[in-house]
Amino acid sequence: MFGHGFTYSGHPVTAAVAAEALKIYREMDLVGRARRLGDYLHRALGEVLGDHSIIGEVRGRGFIAGLQIVEDRATRRAFASELKIGAEVERRCREHGVMIRNMGDVLAICPPYVITDSEIDALVAGIRTALDGAAAAHSRAGQVA
């Protein structure tokens, strides 16, 4: 028989640390805070970006959101892939202090749980500025909303 295990599996010290971490999370109401701020994030994204000329859809839940970038809002037709519009918007976001993830025609937003309401407002404002710049740079996008 070969007995094996992991150094920290079931160790009393690591179990105590895990129990204390869970206690702190409950005291902080981490789940409730995440729910409230996730709702705030999606409300802000919808209100500030939902009518933008190059946003086809704002989607997601909690602390995960996606912004679909489109050339035509009515048909949700994408920009030509060679324009690399998602990469352009991502670059413009970084210029305004916003870190997002470019996934082609979708921008992924996944802020940390420690974000505040005012930081969400700054995040959304930075994305709006980046989208405005990208839309203005591409005449096919028309006027920004």
N, CA and C atoms as an extended XYZ file, in Angstrom:
435
Properties=species:S:1:pos:R:3:atomname:S:1:resname:S:1:resid:I:1 pbc="F F F"
N         0.839       -1.175        0.000 N   MET     1
C         0.000        0.000        0.000 CA  MET     1
C         0.883        1.237        0.000 C   MET     1
N         0.463        2.213       -0.787 N   PHE     2
C         1.201        3.467       -0.861 CA  PHE     2
C         0.302        4.558       -0.274 C   PHE     2
N         0.627        5.023        0.908 N   GLY     3
C        -0.141        6.096        1.549 CA  GLY     3
C         0.400        7.440        1.088 C   GLY     3
N        -0.460        8.285        0.671 N   HIS     4
C        -0.003        9.600        0.220 CA  HIS     4
C        -1.034       10.664        0.611 C   HIS     4
N        -0.652       11.895        0.489 N   GLY     5
C        -1.531       13.020        0.798 CA  GLY     5
C        -0.808       14.309        0.482 C   GLY     5
N        -1.444       15.368        0.767 N   PHE     6
C        -0.846       16.669        0.539 CA  PHE     6
C        -0.446       17.269        1.883 C   PHE     6
N         0.587       18.026        1.888 N   THR     7
C         1.139       18.580        3.116 CA  THR     7
C         0.093       19.300        3.957 C   THR     7
N        -0.773       20.084        3.314 N   TYR     8
C        -1.717       20.909        4.066 CA  TYR     8
C        -3.137       20.365        4.078 C   TYR     8
N        -3.372       19.188        3.538 N   SER     9
C        -4.722       18.628        3.509 CA  SER     9
C        -5.213       18.337        4.919 C   SER     9
N        -6.292       19.013        5.290 N   GLY    10
C        -6.899       18.761        6.593 CA  GLY    10
C        -6.042       19.190        7.772 C   GLY    10
N        -4.986       19.932        7.533 N   HIS    11
C        -4.110       20.368        8.622 CA  HIS    11
C        -4.893       21.351        9.498 C   HIS    11
N        -4.793       21.229       10.812 N   PRO    12
C        -5.562       22.104       11.707 CA  PRO    12
C        -5.286       23.604       11.506 C   PRO    12
N        -4.056       23.960       11.183 N   VAL    13
C        -3.736       25.378       11.009 CA  VAL    13
C        -4.431       25.924        9.766 C   VAL    13
N        -4.347       25.218        8.643 N   THR    14
C        -4.995       25.720        7.422 CA  THR    14
C        -6.510       25.692        7.560 C   THR    14
N        -7.051       24.713        8.273 N   ALA    15
C        -8.497       24.674        8.506 CA  ALA    15
C        -8.928       25.870        9.359 C   ALA    15
N        -8.120       26.230       10.349 N   ALA    16
C        -8.436       27.387       11.194 CA  ALA    16
C        -8.376       28.683       10.386 C   ALA    16
N        -7.389       28.796        9.517 N   VAL    17
C        -7.275       29.982        8.665 CA  VAL    17
C        -8.492       30.075        7.743 C   VAL    17
N        -8.890       28.974        7.146 N   ALA    18
C       -10.060       28.974        6.260 CA  ALA    18
C       -11.319       29.365        7.033 C   ALA    18
N       -11.490       28.830        8.230 N   ALA    19
C       -12.665       29.163        9.046 CA  ALA    19
C       -12.674       30.652        9.391 C   ALA    19
N       -11.516       31.208        9.730 N   GLU    20
C       -11.431       32.636       10.049 CA  GLU    20
C       -11.726       33.494        8.815 C   GLU    20
N       -11.229       33.069        7.657 N   ALA    21
C       -11.500       33.807        6.416 CA  ALA    21
C       -13.001       33.831        6.143 C   ALA    21
N       -13.671       32.710        6.302 N   LEU    22
C       -15.124       32.661        6.092 CA  LEU    22
C       -15.857       33.555        7.091 C   LEU    22
N       -15.379       33.599        8.328 N   LYS    23
C       -15.970       34.466        9.346 CA  LYS    23
C       -15.841       35.937        8.929 C   LYS    23
N       -14.678       36.320        8.444 N   ILE    24
C       -14.442       37.696        8.004 CA  ILE    24
C       -15.338       38.035        6.815 C   ILE    24
N       -15.467       37.112        5.868 N   TYR    25
C       -16.333       37.341        4.708 CA  TYR    25
C       -17.773       37.582        5.154 C   TYR    25
N       -18.242       36.810        6.147 N   ARG    26
C       -19.607       37.007        6.658 CA  ARG    26
C       -19.729       38.360        7.356 C   ARG    26
N       -18.733       38.725        8.152 N   GLU    27
C       -18.758       40.021        8.847 CA  GLU    27
C       -18.776       41.178        7.857 C   GLU    27
N       -18.056       41.036        6.772 N   MET    28
C       -18.009       42.071        5.736 CA  MET    28
C       -19.251       42.055        4.853 C   MET    28
N       -20.065       41.021        4.992 N   ASP    29
C       -21.202       40.790        4.101 CA  ASP    29
C       -20.737       40.829        2.649 C   ASP    29
N       -19.671       40.097        2.370 N   LEU    30
C       -19.058       40.099        1.052 CA  LEU    30
C       -20.044       39.714       -0.048 C   LEU    30
N       -20.877       38.731        0.211 N   VAL    31
C       -21.840       38.295       -0.805 CA  VAL    31
C       -22.880       39.387       -1.065 C   VAL    31
N       -23.414       39.992       -0.010 N   GLY    32
C       -24.392       41.064       -0.174 CA  GLY    32
C       -23.788       42.284       -0.845 C   GLY    32
N       -22.556       42.604       -0.452 N   ARG    33
C       -21.852       43.744       -1.056 CA  ARG    33
C       -21.626       43.492       -2.545 C   ARG    33
N       -21.202       42.284       -2.881 N   ALA    34
C       -20.974       41.941       -4.284 CA  ALA    34
C       -22.279       42.012       -5.073 C   ALA    34
N       -23.353       41.567       -4.485 N   ARG    35
C       -24.658       41.620       -5.165 CA  ARG    35
C       -25.062       43.079       -5.407 C   ARG    35
N       -24.952       43.930       -4.381 N   ARG    36
C       -25.334       45.336       -4.510 CA  ARG    36
C       -24.470       46.046       -5.544 C   ARG    36
N       -23.143       45.842       -5.466 N   LEU    37
C       -22.251       46.516       -6.405 CA  LEU    37
C       -22.369       45.951       -7.819 C   LEU    37
N       -22.648       44.659       -7.940 N   GLY    38
C       -22.876       44.082       -9.268 CA  GLY    38
C       -24.108       44.689       -9.917 C   GLY    38
N       -25.168       44.865       -9.128 N   ASP    39
C       -26.373       45.522       -9.641 CA  ASP    39
C       -26.057       46.959      -10.035 C   ASP    39
N       -25.280       47.645       -9.205 N   TYR    40
C       -24.899       49.033       -9.489 CA  TYR    40
C       -24.091       49.111      -10.784 C   TYR    40
N       -23.143       48.172      -10.947 N   LEU    41
C       -22.321       48.129      -12.160 CA  LEU    41
C       -23.195       48.000      -13.400 C   LEU    41
N       -24.120       47.056      -13.403 N   HIS    42
C       -24.947       46.820      -14.586 CA  HIS    42
C       -25.914       47.980      -14.849 C   HIS    42
N       -26.429       48.581      -13.785 N   ARG    43
C       -27.287       49.752      -13.956 CA  ARG    43
C       -26.491       50.892      -14.595 C   ARG    43
N       -25.272       51.129      -14.098 N   ALA    44
C       -24.423       52.200      -14.644 CA  ALA    44
C       -24.054       51.915      -16.096 C   ALA    44
N       -23.685       50.673      -16.398 N   LEU    45
C       -23.334       50.324      -17.776 CA  LEU    45
C       -24.514       50.559      -18.707 C   LEU    45
N       -25.701       50.128      -18.288 N   GLY    46
C       -26.886       50.294      -19.122 CA  GLY    46
C       -27.263       51.747      -19.324 C   GLY    46
N       -27.214       52.526      -18.241 N   GLU    47
C       -27.613       53.933      -18.320 CA  GLU    47
C       -26.625       54.772      -19.117 C   GLU    47
N       -25.331       54.509      -18.944 N   VAL    48
C       -24.308       55.353      -19.570 CA  VAL    48
C       -23.887       54.846      -20.950 C   VAL    48
N       -23.892       53.536      -21.134 N   LEU    49
C       -23.383       52.981      -22.386 CA  LEU    49
C       -24.452       52.323      -23.256 C   LEU    49
N       -25.602       52.042      -22.694 N   GLY    50
C       -26.631       51.303      -23.415 CA  GLY    50
C       -27.117       51.957      -24.691 C   GLY    50
N       -27.021       53.292      -24.774 N   ASP    51
C       -27.487       53.985      -25.969 CA  ASP    51
C       -26.341       54.432      -26.877 C   ASP    51
N       -25.139       53.968      -26.590 N   HIS    52
C       -23.984       54.410      -27.387 CA  HIS    52
C       -24.088       53.872      -28.816 C   HIS    52
N       -23.645       54.673      -29.767 N   SER    53
C       -23.803       54.327      -31.186 CA  SER    53
C       -23.066       53.059      -31.600 C   SER    53
N       -22.028       52.647      -30.882 N   ILE    54
C       -21.316       51.425      -31.284 CA  ILE    54
C       -21.466       50.294      -30.258 C   ILE    54
N       -22.452       50.401      -29.379 N   ILE    55
C       -22.741       49.310      -28.440 CA  ILE    55
C       -24.046       48.650      -28.866 C   ILE    55
N       -23.965       47.378      -29.180 N   GLY    56
C       -25.153       46.624      -29.577 CA  GLY    56
C       -25.884       46.034      -28.396 C   GLY    56
N       -25.113       45.634      -27.374 N   GLU    57
C       -25.732       45.002      -26.216 CA  GLU    57
C       -24.805       45.132      -25.023 C   GLU    57
N       -25.405       45.361      -23.862 N   VAL    58
C       -24.710       45.299      -22.580 CA  VAL    58
C       -25.270       44.070      -21.884 C   VAL    58
N       -24.413       43.118      -21.524 N   ARG    59
C       -24.917       41.883      -20.922 CA  ARG    59
C       -24.013       41.427      -19.784 C   ARG    59
N       -24.520       40.513      -19.003 N   GLY    60
C       -23.743       39.954      -17.912 CA  GLY    60
C       -24.548       39.880      -16.638 C   GLY    60
N       -23.836       39.570      -15.575 N   ARG    61
C       -24.461       39.450      -14.262 CA  ARG    61
C       -23.384       39.603      -13.205 C   ARG    61
N       -23.727       40.244      -12.108 N   GLY    62
C       -22.763       40.402      -11.023 CA  GLY    62
C       -21.564       41.216      -11.464 C   GLY    62
N       -20.389       40.696      -11.211 N   PHE    63
C       -19.158       41.398      -11.548 CA  PHE    63
C       -18.575       40.975      -12.895 C   PHE    63
N       -19.401       40.393      -13.731 N   ILE    64
C       -18.969       40.034      -15.077 CA  ILE    64
C       -19.920       40.703      -16.064 C   ILE    64
N       -19.346       41.478      -16.977 N   ALA    65
C       -20.164       42.166      -17.966 CA  ALA    65
C       -19.483       42.104      -19.320 C   ALA    65
N       -20.289       42.149      -20.362 N   GLY    66
C       -19.771       42.184      -21.723 CA  GLY    66
C       -20.450       43.297      -22.495 C   GLY    66
N       -19.660       44.018      -23.264 N   LEU    67
C       -20.179       45.072      -24.128 CA  LEU    67
C       -19.938       44.651      -25.570 C   LEU    67
N       -21.001       44.443      -26.320 N   GLN    68
C       -20.879       44.057      -27.718 CA  GLN    68
C       -20.673       45.322      -28.553 C   GLN    68
N       -19.574       45.358      -29.294 N   ILE    69
C       -19.274       46.500      -30.162 CA  ILE    69
C       -19.808       46.188      -31.551 C   ILE    69
N       -20.579       47.130      -32.105 N   VAL    70
C       -21.186       46.926      -33.421 CA  VAL    70
C       -21.022       48.173      -34.276 C   VAL    70
N       -21.055       47.971      -35.568 N   GLU    71
C       -21.052       49.098      -36.503 CA  GLU    71
C       -22.457       49.656      -36.657 C   GLU    71
N       -23.451       48.757      -36.640 N   ASP    72
C       -24.841       49.163      -36.821 CA  ASP    72
C       -25.661       48.616      -35.660 C   ASP    72
N       -26.182       49.509      -34.839 N   ARG    73
C       -26.964       49.089      -33.661 CA  ARG    73
C       -28.236       48.347      -34.043 C   ARG    73
N       -28.904       48.791      -35.087 N   ALA    74
C       -30.197       48.212      -35.460 CA  ALA    74
C       -30.063       46.743      -35.849 C   ALA    74
N       -29.029       46.431      -36.622 N   THR    75
C       -28.848       45.055      -37.101 CA  THR    75
C       -27.804       44.293      -36.293 C   THR    75
N       -27.104       45.014      -35.426 N   ARG    76
C       -25.974       44.471      -34.658 CA  ARG    76
C       -24.867       43.935      -35.569 C   ARG    76
N       -24.734       44.556      -36.726 N   ARG    77
C       -23.665       44.183      -37.657 CA  ARG    77
C       -22.329       44.615      -37.064 C   ARG    77
N       -21.388       43.706      -37.093 N   ALA    78
C       -20.061       43.960      -36.528 CA  ALA    78
C       -19.225       44.817      -37.472 C   ALA    78
N       -18.237       45.471      -36.920 N   PHE    79
C       -17.244       46.159      -37.738 CA  PHE    79
C       -16.428       45.105      -38.488 C   PHE    79
N       -15.817       45.494      -39.584 N   ALA    80
C       -14.926       44.587      -40.316 CA  ALA    80
C       -13.807       44.154      -39.370 C   ALA    80
N       -13.492       42.870      -39.383 N   SER    81
C       -12.512       42.336      -38.432 CA  SER    81
C       -11.135       42.980      -38.572 C   SER    81
N       -10.771       43.402      -39.788 N   GLU    82
C        -9.443       44.007      -39.979 CA  GLU    82
C        -9.310       45.358      -39.271 C   GLU    82
N       -10.427       45.975      -38.884 N   LEU    83
C       -10.359       47.234      -38.136 CA  LEU    83
C        -9.914       47.013      -36.687 C   LEU    83
N       -10.104       45.800      -36.192 N   LYS    84
C        -9.731       45.464      -34.817 CA  LYS    84
C       -10.257       46.518      -33.838 C   LYS    84
N       -11.543       46.786      -33.949 N   ILE    85
C       -12.175       47.825      -33.157 CA  ILE    85
C       -12.116       47.519      -31.659 C   ILE    85
N       -12.256       46.254      -31.293 N   GLY    86
C       -12.170       45.889      -29.879 CA  GLY    86
C       -10.813       46.232      -29.296 C   GLY    86
N        -9.753       45.941      -30.042 N   ALA    87
C        -8.399       46.267      -29.579 CA  ALA    87
C        -8.220       47.777      -29.482 C   ALA    87
N        -8.818       48.498      -30.406 N   GLU    88
C        -8.715       49.960      -30.362 CA  GLU    88
C        -9.407       50.521      -29.120 C   GLU    88
N       -10.602       50.020      -28.838 N   VAL    89
C       -11.326       50.502      -27.658 CA  VAL    89
C       -10.564       50.121      -26.390 C   VAL    89
N       -10.015       48.919      -26.352 N   GLU    90
C        -9.234       48.505      -25.185 CA  GLU    90
C        -8.050       49.448      -24.973 C   GLU    90
N        -7.339       49.789      -26.048 N   ARG    91
C        -6.201       50.707      -25.948 CA  ARG    91
C        -6.660       52.064      -25.443 C   ARG    91
N        -7.742       52.544      -25.979 N   ARG    92
C        -8.279       53.843      -25.549 CA  ARG    92
C        -8.714       53.792      -24.082 C   ARG    92
N        -9.267       52.680      -23.648 N   CYS    93
C        -9.647       52.530      -22.237 CA  CYS    93
C        -8.417       52.648      -21.338 C   CYS    93
N        -7.348       51.948      -21.708 N   ARG    94
C        -6.112       52.019      -20.905 CA  ARG    94
C        -5.597       53.448      -20.812 C   ARG    94
N        -5.727       54.208      -21.903 N   GLU    95
C        -5.298       55.615      -21.892 CA  GLU    95
C        -6.081       56.435      -20.868 C   GLU    95
N        -7.264       55.944      -20.506 N   HIS    96
C        -8.104       56.638      -19.531 CA  HIS    96
C        -8.134       55.893      -18.193 C   HIS    96
N        -7.138       55.031      -17.978 N   GLY    97
C        -7.001       54.360      -16.690 CA  GLY    97
C        -7.946       53.212      -16.445 C   GLY    97
N        -8.530       52.665      -17.497 N   VAL    98
C        -9.497       51.576      -17.360 CA  VAL    98
C        -8.922       50.292      -17.939 C   VAL    98
N        -8.937       49.244      -17.137 N   MET    99
C        -8.466       47.938      -17.591 CA  MET    99
C        -9.680       47.068      -17.929 C   MET    99
N        -9.781       46.676      -19.183 N   ILE   100
C       -10.829       45.760      -19.631 CA  ILE   100
C       -10.160       44.667      -20.447 C   ILE   100
N       -10.935       43.706      -20.852 N   ARG   101
C       -10.403       42.615      -21.674 CA  ARG   101
C       -11.102       42.641      -23.022 C   ARG   101
N       -10.292       42.680      -24.063 N   ASN   102
C       -10.807       42.674      -25.427 CA  ASN   102
C       -10.971       41.228      -25.882 C   ASN   102
N       -12.180       40.892      -26.293 N   MET   103
C       -12.455       39.564      -26.845 CA  MET   103
C       -13.089       39.743      -28.211 C   MET   103
N       -12.323       40.373      -29.104 N   GLY   104
C       -12.837       40.637      -30.445 CA  GLY   104
C       -13.843       41.766      -30.424 C   GLY   104
N       -15.092       41.454      -30.722 N   ASP   105
C       -16.152       42.456      -30.747 CA  ASP   105
C       -16.850       42.611      -29.401 C   ASP   105
N       -16.340       41.959      -28.383 N   VAL   106
C       -16.926       42.064      -27.041 CA  VAL   106
C       -15.839       42.519      -26.072 C   VAL   106
N       -16.189       43.508      -25.255 N   LEU   107
C       -15.300       43.965      -24.207 CA  LEU   107
C       -15.765       43.342      -22.901 C   LEU   107
N       -14.870       42.649      -22.224 N   ALA   108
C       -15.209       42.004      -20.959 CA  ALA   108
C       -14.799       42.912      -19.813 C   ALA   108
N       -15.701       43.054      -18.863 N   ILE   109
C       -15.462       43.877      -17.686 CA  ILE   109
C       -15.621       42.984      -16.467 C   ILE   109
N       -14.571       42.883      -15.671 N   CYS   110
C       -14.580       42.031      -14.484 CA  CYS   110
C       -13.851       42.752      -13.350 C   CYS   110
N       -14.498       43.732      -12.720 N   PRO   111
C       -13.813       44.495      -11.676 CA  PRO   111
C       -13.612       43.660      -10.402 C   PRO   111
N       -12.707       44.079       -9.546 N   PRO   112
C       -12.484       43.353       -8.288 CA  PRO   112
C       -13.621       43.618       -7.299 C   PRO   112
N       -13.793       42.721       -6.346 N   TYR   113
C       -14.847       42.861       -5.338 CA  TYR   113
C       -14.643       44.062       -4.428 C   TYR   113
N       -13.458       44.630       -4.407 N   VAL   114
C       -13.190       45.774       -3.532 CA  VAL   114
C       -13.509       47.104       -4.201 C   VAL   114
N       -14.055       47.079       -5.400 N   ILE   115
C       -14.384       48.312       -6.113 CA  ILE   115
C       -15.497       49.058       -5.364 C   ILE   115
N       -15.511       50.370       -5.500 N   THR   116
C       -16.525       51.204       -4.854 CA  THR   116
C       -17.473       51.780       -5.907 C   THR   116
N       -18.561       52.363       -5.441 N   ASP   117
C       -19.516       53.004       -6.357 CA  ASP   117
C       -18.814       54.061       -7.209 C   ASP   117
N       -18.015       54.909       -6.577 N   SER   118
C       -17.356       55.987       -7.321 CA  SER   118
C       -16.342       55.433       -8.316 C   SER   118
N       -15.703       54.326       -7.984 N   GLU   119
C       -14.769       53.701       -8.927 CA  GLU   119
C       -15.524       53.077      -10.099 C   GLU   119
N       -16.709       52.547       -9.844 N   ILE   120
C       -17.546       52.038      -10.940 CA  ILE   120
C       -17.934       53.192      -11.857 C   ILE   120
N       -18.298       54.324      -11.273 N   ASP   121
C       -18.637       55.500      -12.081 CA  ASP   121
C       -17.457       55.922      -12.955 C   ASP   121
N       -16.251       55.910      -12.375 N   ALA   122
C       -15.047       56.278      -13.140 CA  ALA   122
C       -14.761       55.252      -14.230 C   ALA   122
N       -14.953       53.983      -13.931 N   LEU   123
C       -14.763       52.907      -14.901 CA  LEU   123
C       -15.674       53.113      -16.104 C   LEU   123
N       -16.951       53.340      -15.836 N   VAL   124
C       -17.938       53.507      -16.911 CA  VAL   124
C       -17.660       54.783      -17.705 C   VAL   124
N       -17.281       55.853      -17.016 N   ALA   125
C       -16.965       57.110      -17.717 CA  ALA   125
C       -15.748       56.928      -18.625 C   ALA   125
N       -14.738       56.203      -18.165 N   GLY   126
C       -13.556       55.944      -18.993 CA  GLY   126
C       -13.889       55.121      -20.224 C   GLY   126
N       -14.753       54.125      -20.053 N   ILE   127
C       -15.178       53.308      -21.197 CA  ILE   127
C       -15.962       54.175      -22.179 C   ILE   127
N       -16.838       55.028      -21.657 N   ARG   128
C       -17.624       55.910      -22.530 CA  ARG   128
C       -16.707       56.803      -23.357 C   ARG   128
N       -15.694       57.372      -22.732 N   THR   129
C       -14.751       58.238      -23.442 CA  THR   129
C       -14.012       57.452      -24.521 C   THR   129
N       -13.611       56.228      -24.200 N   ALA   130
C       -12.918       55.386      -25.178 CA  ALA   130
C       -13.829       55.041      -26.348 C   ALA   130
N       -15.079       54.712      -26.064 N   LEU   131
C       -16.040       54.401      -27.126 CA  LEU   131
C       -16.303       55.619      -28.001 C   LEU   131
N       -16.429       56.798      -27.365 N   ASP   132
C       -16.634       58.029      -28.126 CA  ASP   132
C       -15.478       58.255      -29.098 C   ASP   132
N       -14.243       58.058      -28.617 N   GLY   133
C       -13.073       58.252      -29.472 CA  GLY   133
C       -13.030       57.276      -30.626 C   GLY   133
N       -13.333       56.007      -30.345 N   ALA   134
C       -13.330       54.991      -31.400 CA  ALA   134
C       -14.423       55.269      -32.429 C   ALA   134
N       -15.608       55.654      -31.954 N   ALA   135
C       -16.712       55.945      -32.870 CA  ALA   135
C       -16.378       57.140      -33.758 C   ALA   135
N       -15.781       58.159      -33.177 N   ALA   136
C       -15.407       59.351      -33.945 CA  ALA   136
C       -14.335       59.021      -34.977 C   ALA   136
N       -13.456       58.075      -34.680 N   ALA   137
C       -12.367       57.715      -35.585 CA  ALA   137
C       -12.839       56.887      -36.775 C   ALA   137
N       -14.033       56.326      -36.677 N   HIS   138
C       -14.551       55.455      -37.741 CA  HIS   138
C       -15.846       56.059      -38.262 C   HIS   138
N       -15.757       56.705      -39.401 N   SER   139
C       -16.909       57.427      -39.945 CA  SER   139
C       -18.130       56.540      -40.139 C   SER   139
N       -17.918       55.256      -40.377 N   ARG   140
C       -19.069       54.348      -40.561 CA  ARG   140
C       -19.877       54.191      -39.281 C   ARG   140
N       -19.269       54.561      -38.159 N   ALA   141
C       -19.996       54.443      -36.887 CA  ALA   141
C       -21.026       55.547      -36.722 C   ALA   141
N       -20.919       56.595      -37.563 N   GLY   142
C       -21.880       57.685      -37.462 CA  GLY   142
C       -21.599       58.555      -36.262 C   GLY   142
N       -22.599       59.248      -35.829 N   GLN   143
C       -22.461       60.149      -34.689 CA  GLN   143
C       -22.573       59.358      -33.398 C   GLN   143
N       -21.823       59.775      -32.386 N   VAL   144
C       -21.952       59.143      -31.083 CA  VAL   144
C       -23.231       59.628      -30.430 C   VAL   144
N       -23.800       58.755      -29.636 N   ALA   145
C       -25.069       59.103      -28.975 CA  ALA   145
C       -24.829       60.094      -27.858 C   ALA   145
